[in-house]
Amino acid sequence: MKIVHLILTTRFAGSERYAVELANAQAEQHEVYLVLRKAAAENRPDAIAHRVSQNVQLLLVHDFVLFSHFQVRSLLKSIQPDVAHAHLSRGCRALASLPASTMLRTATLHIHYKPQQHAKLDALIAIAPAQLETLPANLKEHSCHIDNWTQAIPADRQEGMALRQRYQIPEHHLVFGSLGRVETSKGTETLIKAFLSARLDNATLVIVGHGKDWNTLQQQYGQQPNLRLVGFSEQPQAWLAGFDCFVSAARTEPFGLVFLEAMVASLPIIATKTQGASHLASYFPYPLVEVDDEAGLSETLQRFADNPEPHQRYDMKAFNYASQVARVEQFYRQQLARLAKVHGVKTQPG
């Protein structure tokens, strides 16, 4: 198959990881292209391009939205792929502007269904089952649910302890950790407030990640003695190895790839009642906390501090990388066969 992935963001996070890992895996057997904005190929740790396999043909488009959409349409007309798979808003909007044909125009619902981005596409991949219920009937019929996966390899505990020492975290402290974008949708400030109100003398809260709220939170809370705002890190697994408990205070989280990474690290998990956390709640040792419930989150942090849950082994079979990539490919083939029938084409790509 000839496959083109489109992701027109500039900084690496969970959705970008999904797109890159999917393209890298598919390139082992297929002709795969990845379209990125030029800014995503800059020389900085949180860029995207340097994570792409040499087997993937990397294509860069303009950063300005109108130019990039024009270039995407031009590239797709030139490549004539069997599948064009978009990720996040700009990629979806660029793809949706193309007319229906035997080329499968699909997208993964990394956030949620948005008519202006997804309604004109041929089929969608939901990362949590509840997302399917939000789709219009004609699109739901041609969509499926495939869980996220993880390739995370747990770091040695000593790597985590070295990071704790570098950031001057007292050796006897419990470490609550959060990993991901620092922005309103992730509830970062709610987590900070909940932690501070719990007044835990034996604990430190570590927030790893960057985002549009990072500078504001650093200015407001950066001097708190038991709080570390680390920023973006190229060592997420090492940080997870240094945590005693993973905490998500997100307001919205369609799946939460970071939950899988925390599970690989064997961490007990405290989370708010988002769509993704609800999907995975059977794995977590604590009941989910209501979104924006600062007091409830504070109480759960206190509960852990009073009686810490041990690290635990999770059954990760449902989130196997190779299996999930194979399911995506199977979905492509099913939808390509449907489109071929609609357009009266008898042959299908190999």
C-alpha positions as CSV (number, residue, x, y, z in Angstrom):
1,M,0.0,0.0,0.0
2,K,1.0,3.6,-0.5
3,I,0.1,5.6,2.7
4,V,0.4,9.3,3.5
5,H,0.2,10.5,7.1
6,L,-0.6,14.2,7.7
7,I,0.2,15.9,11.0
8,L,0.6,19.7,10.9
9,T,1.5,20.5,14.4
10,T,5.0,21.6,15.5
11,R,5.7,20.1,19.0
12,F,6.0,16.4,20.0
13,A,3.3,15.0,22.3
14,G,1.0,12.0,22.5
15,S,-0.9,12.5,19.2
16,E,2.4,13.2,17.4
17,R,3.9,10.0,18.9
18,Y,1.0,8.0,17.6
19,A,1.3,9.3,14.1
20,V,5.1,8.9,14.0
21,E,5.1,5.4,15.5
22,L,2.3,4.3,13.1
23,A,4.2,5.6,10.1
24,N,7.4,4.0,11.2
25,A,5.8,0.6,11.6
26,Q,3.9,0.7,8.3
27,A,7.1,1.7,6.4
28,E,8.5,-1.7,7.2
29,Q,6.1,-3.2,4.6
30,H,4.6,-0.3,2.7
31,E,5.5,2.9,0.8
32,V,4.9,5.5,3.5
33,Y,5.1,9.3,3.5
34,L,4.8,11.7,6.5
35,V,3.8,15.3,5.9
36,L,5.0,17.8,8.5
37,R,5.2,21.6,8.7
38,K,8.7,23.0,8.4
39,A,8.6,24.1,12.0
40,A,8.3,20.5,13.1
41,A,11.7,19.8,11.6
42,E,13.6,22.4,13.6
43,N,16.6,21.5,15.7
44,R,15.0,21.4,19.1
45,P,14.2,18.6,21.5
46,D,10.4,18.8,21.2
47,A,10.4,18.8,17.4
48,I,8.9,15.9,15.4
49,A,11.0,15.2,12.3
50,H,14.1,13.7,14.1
51,R,11.9,10.8,15.5
52,V,10.9,9.6,12.0
53,S,12.3,6.4,10.6
54,Q,14.6,6.6,7.6
55,N,12.1,4.2,5.8
56,V,9.5,6.9,5.9
57,Q,9.6,9.6,3.2
58,L,9.4,12.9,5.0
59,L,7.7,15.8,3.2
60,L,7.7,19.4,4.6
61,V,5.1,22.0,3.9
62,H,4.8,25.7,4.6
63,D,4.0,26.8,8.2
64,F,1.3,29.3,7.0
65,V,-2.0,27.5,7.0
66,L,-3.3,28.4,3.6
67,F,0.0,27.6,1.9
68,S,0.3,24.3,3.7
69,H,-3.2,23.2,2.7
70,F,-2.4,24.0,-0.9
71,Q,0.8,22.1,-0.7
72,V,-0.9,19.1,0.9
73,R,-3.5,18.9,-1.8
74,S,-0.8,19.1,-4.4
75,L,1.3,16.4,-2.8
76,L,-1.6,14.0,-2.5
77,K,-2.5,14.6,-6.2
78,S,1.1,13.8,-7.1
79,I,1.6,10.8,-4.9
80,Q,-1.9,9.3,-5.4
81,P,-1.8,7.2,-2.2
82,D,-4.2,4.4,-1.4
83,V,-4.6,5.9,2.1
84,A,-4.3,9.5,3.4
85,H,-4.5,9.4,7.2
86,A,-4.8,12.7,9.0
87,H,-4.0,13.5,12.6
88,L,-5.4,16.6,14.5
89,S,-7.1,19.6,13.2
90,R,-5.0,21.2,10.4
91,G,-4.2,17.8,8.8
92,C,-7.9,16.9,8.9
93,R,-9.0,20.2,7.4
94,A,-6.5,19.9,4.6
95,L,-7.6,16.3,3.8
96,A,-11.3,17.1,4.0
97,S,-11.0,19.6,1.2
98,L,-10.2,16.9,-1.3
99,P,-13.1,15.3,-3.2
100,A,-14.2,11.7,-2.6
101,S,-12.4,9.1,-4.7
102,T,-10.9,5.6,-4.3
103,M,-8.3,7.1,-2.0
104,L,-9.2,6.4,1.6
105,R,-9.4,9.7,3.5
106,T,-9.3,8.8,7.1
107,A,-8.3,10.3,10.5
108,T,-7.8,9.3,14.1
109,L,-9.9,11.0,16.6
110,H,-7.1,12.1,18.9
111,I,-9.4,14.6,20.6
112,H,-13.1,14.3,19.6
113,Y,-15.3,14.4,16.6
114,K,-15.6,17.9,15.0
115,P,-17.9,18.2,11.9
116,Q,-15.8,20.9,10.3
117,Q,-12.7,18.6,10.4
118,H,-14.2,15.1,10.0
119,A,-17.7,15.1,8.5
120,K,-16.4,14.9,4.9
121,L,-13.9,12.1,5.5
122,D,-14.6,8.5,4.4
123,A,-13.9,6.8,7.8
124,L,-12.6,7.4,11.2
125,I,-10.6,5.6,13.9
126,A,-11.7,6.2,17.5
127,I,-9.2,5.7,20.3
128,A,-12.0,5.1,22.9
129,P,-15.4,3.4,22.4
130,A,-17.4,6.4,23.6
131,Q,-16.1,8.5,20.7
132,L,-18.1,6.3,18.2
133,E,-21.3,7.3,19.9
134,T,-20.7,11.0,18.9
135,L,-20.5,10.2,15.2
136,P,-23.3,10.8,12.7
137,A,-24.8,7.5,11.6
138,N,-23.4,7.5,8.1
139,L,-19.9,8.0,9.3
140,K,-20.2,5.7,12.4
141,E,-21.1,2.8,10.0
142,H,-17.6,3.1,8.4
143,S,-15.6,3.8,11.6
144,C,-14.0,1.6,14.3
145,H,-12.5,1.7,17.7
146,I,-8.8,0.8,18.1
147,D,-7.0,1.4,21.4
148,N,-3.8,3.3,21.6
149,W,-0.6,1.3,22.0
150,T,2.7,1.9,23.7
151,Q,6.3,1.2,22.8
152,A,7.6,2.5,26.1
153,I,10.4,0.6,27.8
154,P,10.6,1.1,31.5
155,A,13.7,2.8,32.8
156,D,15.7,1.5,35.7
157,R,14.7,2.9,39.0
158,Q,18.2,4.3,39.5
159,E,17.7,6.6,36.5
160,G,14.7,8.0,38.1
161,M,16.5,8.4,41.5
162,A,19.3,10.3,39.7
163,L,16.7,12.8,38.3
164,R,15.2,13.2,41.7
165,Q,18.7,14.0,43.1
166,R,19.4,16.4,40.3
167,Y,16.3,18.3,41.1
168,Q,17.0,18.3,44.8
169,I,14.0,16.2,45.8
170,P,14.5,14.9,49.4
171,E,15.4,11.3,49.4
172,H,12.6,10.3,51.8
173,H,9.8,12.1,49.9
174,L,7.0,10.4,48.0
175,V,6.9,11.8,44.4
176,F,3.6,12.5,42.7
177,G,4.3,12.9,39.0
178,S,2.4,14.3,36.0
179,L,3.7,14.0,32.4
180,G,2.2,15.9,29.4
181,R,1.3,19.2,28.0
182,V,1.0,22.0,30.5
183,E,-2.3,23.7,29.6
184,T,-5.8,24.3,30.8
185,S,-7.2,21.1,29.2
186,K,-4.8,19.0,31.3
187,G,-5.8,20.6,34.6
188,T,-2.3,21.4,35.6
189,E,-3.2,24.3,37.8
190,T,-5.9,22.2,39.5
191,L,-3.4,19.6,40.3
192,I,-0.9,22.1,41.8
193,K,-3.7,23.7,43.9
194,A,-4.9,20.2,45.1
195,F,-1.4,19.2,46.0
196,L,-0.6,22.4,47.9
197,S,-3.9,22.3,49.8
198,A,-3.1,18.8,50.9
199,R,-0.1,20.2,52.8
200,L,2.0,17.0,52.4
201,D,5.3,17.5,54.2
202,N,6.5,14.1,53.0
203,A,5.9,14.6,49.3
204,T,7.0,16.5,46.1
205,L,4.9,17.1,43.0
206,V,6.8,16.9,39.7
207,I,5.3,18.2,36.5
208,V,7.1,17.2,33.4
209,G,6.1,18.8,30.1
210,H,5.7,22.1,28.4
211,G,2.8,24.1,27.0
212,K,1.2,27.5,26.7
213,D,0.5,27.7,30.5
214,W,4.0,26.7,31.6
215,N,5.5,30.2,32.0
216,T,2.4,31.5,33.9
217,L,2.5,28.6,36.3
218,Q,6.3,28.8,36.7
219,Q,5.9,32.5,37.7
220,Q,3.0,31.8,40.1
221,Y,4.1,28.6,41.7
222,G,7.8,28.1,40.8
223,Q,9.0,29.1,44.3
224,Q,7.0,26.4,46.1
225,P,9.5,24.2,47.9
226,N,7.7,20.9,47.2
227,L,6.9,21.5,43.6
228,R,9.1,21.0,40.5
229,L,8.1,22.3,37.1
230,V,10.6,20.5,34.9
231,G,9.5,21.6,31.4
232,F,9.9,19.4,28.4
233,S,12.1,16.3,28.9
234,E,13.7,13.8,26.5
235,Q,13.7,11.3,29.4
236,P,10.0,10.6,30.1
237,Q,10.6,7.0,31.0
238,A,13.3,8.0,33.4
239,W,11.0,10.5,35.1
240,L,8.3,7.8,35.4
241,A,10.9,5.6,37.0
242,G,11.4,8.3,39.6
243,F,7.7,8.7,40.4
244,D,5.9,6.9,43.2
245,C,2.5,7.7,41.8
246,F,1.2,9.1,38.5
247,V,-1.5,11.7,38.6
248,S,-3.7,13.1,35.8
249,A,-6.0,16.0,36.7
250,A,-7.1,16.5,33.0
251,R,-10.3,18.2,32.1
252,T,-10.4,16.3,28.8
253,E,-8.4,13.2,27.9
254,P,-9.9,11.1,25.0
255,F,-7.5,8.2,25.8
256,G,-4.3,9.3,27.4
257,L,-1.3,7.5,25.9
258,V,0.6,8.7,29.0
259,F,-1.6,6.3,31.1
260,L,-0.1,3.4,29.2
261,E,3.4,4.7,29.8
262,A,2.7,5.0,33.5
263,M,1.3,1.4,33.5
264,V,4.5,0.2,31.7
265,A,6.4,1.9,34.6
266,S,4.1,-0.1,37.1
267,L,2.9,3.1,38.7
268,P,-0.3,3.4,40.8
269,I,-2.5,6.0,39.0
270,I,-4.8,8.7,40.3
271,A,-6.9,10.3,37.6
272,T,-9.9,12.5,37.0
273,K,-13.0,11.2,35.3
274,T,-12.2,11.9,31.7
275,Q,-13.3,9.8,28.7
276,G,-9.9,8.1,28.5
277,A,-9.5,7.5,32.2
278,S,-13.1,6.1,32.3
279,H,-12.1,3.6,29.6
280,L,-9.1,2.5,31.5
281,A,-10.5,2.8,35.1
282,S,-10.5,-0.9,35.7
283,Y,-6.7,-0.8,35.8
284,F,-6.4,2.0,38.3
285,P,-6.3,1.4,42.1
286,Y,-8.3,4.5,43.1
287,P,-11.8,5.6,42.1
288,L,-11.8,8.4,39.5
289,V,-12.0,12.0,40.8
290,E,-14.6,14.3,39.3
291,V,-13.1,16.8,36.8
292,D,-12.1,20.1,38.5
293,D,-12.8,18.6,41.9
294,E,-9.8,20.2,43.7
295,A,-10.9,19.0,47.1
296,G,-11.5,15.4,45.9
297,L,-8.2,15.3,44.2
298,S,-6.5,16.7,47.3
299,E,-8.1,14.0,49.4
300,T,-7.0,11.2,47.1
301,L,-3.4,12.5,47.2
302,Q,-3.6,12.6,51.0
303,R,-4.9,9.0,50.9
304,F,-1.9,7.9,48.9
305,A,0.5,9.8,51.1
306,D,-0.9,8.2,54.2
307,N,-0.8,4.6,52.8
308,P,1.2,4.5,49.5
309,E,0.1,1.9,47.0
310,P,3.0,-0.3,45.8
311,H,4.1,-0.5,42.2
312,Q,2.1,-3.1,40.3
313,R,2.3,-5.1,37.2
314,Y,-0.4,-4.3,34.6
315,D,-1.6,-6.7,31.8
316,M,-0.6,-4.7,28.7
317,K,-1.7,-7.3,26.0
318,A,-4.6,-5.1,24.9
319,F,-2.1,-2.3,24.0
320,N,0.4,-4.3,22.0
321,Y,2.1,-2.1,19.3
322,A,2.3,-4.7,16.6
323,S,-1.3,-5.9,17.1
324,Q,-2.8,-2.4,17.1
325,V,-0.8,-1.4,13.9
326,A,-2.1,-4.6,12.3
327,R,-5.7,-3.6,13.2
328,V,-5.2,-0.2,11.6
329,E,-4.0,-1.8,8.4
330,Q,-7.0,-4.2,8.4
331,F,-9.3,-1.3,8.8
332,Y,-7.6,0.4,5.8
333,R,-8.2,-2.7,3.7
334,Q,-11.8,-3.0,4.7
335,Q,-12.5,0.6,3.8
336,L,-10.5,0.5,0.6
337,A,-12.6,-2.5,-0.5
338,R,-15.8,-0.5,0.2
339,L,-14.6,2.5,-1.7
340,A,-13.5,0.4,-4.7
341,K,-17.0,-1.1,-4.8
342,V,-18.6,2.3,-4.6
343,H,-16.5,3.6,-7.5
344,G,-16.6,0.4,-9.5
345,V,-13.0,-0.5,-9.2
346,K,-12.2,-4.3,-9.1
347,T,-8.5,-4.4,-8.0
348,Q,-7.1,-3.4,-4.7
349,P,-3.6,-2.5,-3.5
350,G,-1.4,-5.2,-2.1
